[in-house]
Amino acid sequence: MRAGKWALVLINVLGGAAVLGSYAWGLSYRPRAAAILWGDAPQNIRQISTASMVLAALGYLTFTLYFLLLPADELRITDRKSLRLINGLYGAILLASALWMPLTWLAIEGASAGLLWVVRIDLMVVAAASLAMLGVLVRVRPRRNAWPRWSAVAGCIFFCMQTVVLDAIIWASYFHG
């Protein structure tokens, strides 16, 4: 495995641990933490978003596995190697995702409009990096069977539905700190 692929594994292991750790901390931080974190979102939005989280996680695993198994020389976008770009996008997604929970609690406790915007910007970073990842996947041209690529694209679409639509747009519109 090439150095860039090892970096991809390391980014996902450390970043994934940071995201899961921040969620574990955030959900145990206060009694009824989950209810507080939903803000004013109605029950149907909460149910849709919760179900979508499972699809988004499976989608994330699908496109990550695709990148790990695809030969590095096939990761070309506009005639240049793109593994550094992919690793940067994963870093942005995972770092911003790990920061979301602590930032949200700061916004709740500080009740500041500035902190609310920091949380929204954090979610926009995840959304933008997710959409950029989808753009990378669409541009990858494998030499072999195309169905794994389309599975990865479909997985990334589910991930983008969560990060862009349900988190950065819908959740942010109901959360007021």
N, C-alpha and C positions, 0 to 999 in steps of 0.2 A: 504494500500500500504506500502510495506517495505521501510526502510530507503534508501537502495540502489536504489530503483525505484524513490524515491523522489529526490535523487541526480541526477539521469538520467534526470528527468524533469527539475531540476534547471540548470544543465549543458546546456541543450538544450535551455532553455529560455534565460539565460544570454549570452551563447555563440552565439546563433542565433541573438540576439539583437546586439551583438558586430560585427558580420559579416555584417549584414544588415546596421548597422551604419557606418562601415568603407567603405562600397560600396557607400552609400549615400554621405558621405563626399568626397570620392575619385572621384566620377563622377561629383561632383559640384565644385571640387577644381580649375579646370582651364577650359577655353573655349576649346571646342573640346576634352575634356578629354577622351572620349571613343575611338576616333580615335588614339590618342596618345598611349593609353594603349594597343592597338592591335599590336603595333610595325609594322613590315614588313609583317604581315600575309596577304595573299591574301584574296580577298573578299569571295571566296568559303569556305575557312577555317573559316572565321568569321561567315558565315551563318550556317555552320554545327555545330560549337561550340555553337552558340547562341541557336539553336534548341535543342541541346543536354543538355543545361543548364536546360531547362524545364523538360526533362526526368530525369535528375540527381536529381533535386529537388523533383520530385514526387517519385523517387526511395528512396531518403533519408527519406522522410515522411513514405514510406511503411515499410522500415526495422526498423525505429524508433518506429512506432506504434506496430509492431510485438514484439519488445523487451518490450515495455510497457505493452502489453496484455499477454505475455507469463508468466506463473507462474515462480517465481524466482527459485524454486527447479528444473525446467527443464533446466536452464541455466548452464549446466555442460559441462566442457571441461576437458578431462583427469582426471575425477573424482574429480574435485574441483569446487567450485562456481566461476563463471566468471563475475559476475556483476561488480566487481571492474575493471577487465580488459576492459569490454565494456565501462564503464564510462571513463576510461583513454583514450581509443581510441576516444570516442566522444570529450573529452577535447582536445586531440592533433589535431583532425580534425578542430574543431571550433576555437581554439586559433591560429593555423597556418593560417587558412582561414581569420581570422580577421586581422592578421598582413600583409597579402599579399598586400593589396592596399597601406597602408602607406609605406611599404618597396619598392614597385614598384615605387612610386613617389620619394622616396629618391634616388633610382637608376637612374631615369630619370634626376633628378636635379643634382645629383652628378656625373653622367656619369663615374662611377668607375667600373672597372671589379670586384672588391671585392664585391661591392653592388649587382651587377648582380648575382654573385654566391650566395649571401645571399637569394635573391629572389628565385633562382632555388632550393636551399636547403629547403626553406620554402615550396615550392610546392612539393618537394620530401617527406617531412614529411606528408603532407596531403595524398599523393599517397600511402605511406607505411601504414599509419593508415587505409586508405580505404581498401587496400588489406587485412590487418589483420582483419578488420571487416568482410569482405567476408569470410575469413577463419573461424571466429567464427560462422557465420551463417551456413556455410556448416556442422560444427560439432555439432550444436544443434540438439538434437534428441527429438522432442516433443512426448508426449504420445498419443496425439489426432491427429486429421486431419492434414495431412502434407501439404495441399495446401497453408495455410498461410505462412509456412516456405519457400516454393518454390517461392511464390510471393515476400517475403522479399529478398531472394537470387537474384531473377531477378532484383529487385529494386536496390540492392547493385551493381550488375553488371553494370547497367546503370550509377550509381554513380561513379564506378571505371573507366568506359570508359571516363568520363569527367575528373576526378581528375588525373588519371594516363596518359592516352593517349593524350587527348586534352590539358590539362593544363601543366603537368610536362614534357611532351615530345614535343608535337607540338608547343604549345604557347611559351615555353621556347626557342625553336630553332629559332623562328622568332623575339623574343624580344631582342633588343640589347641596350636598354636604351636611 
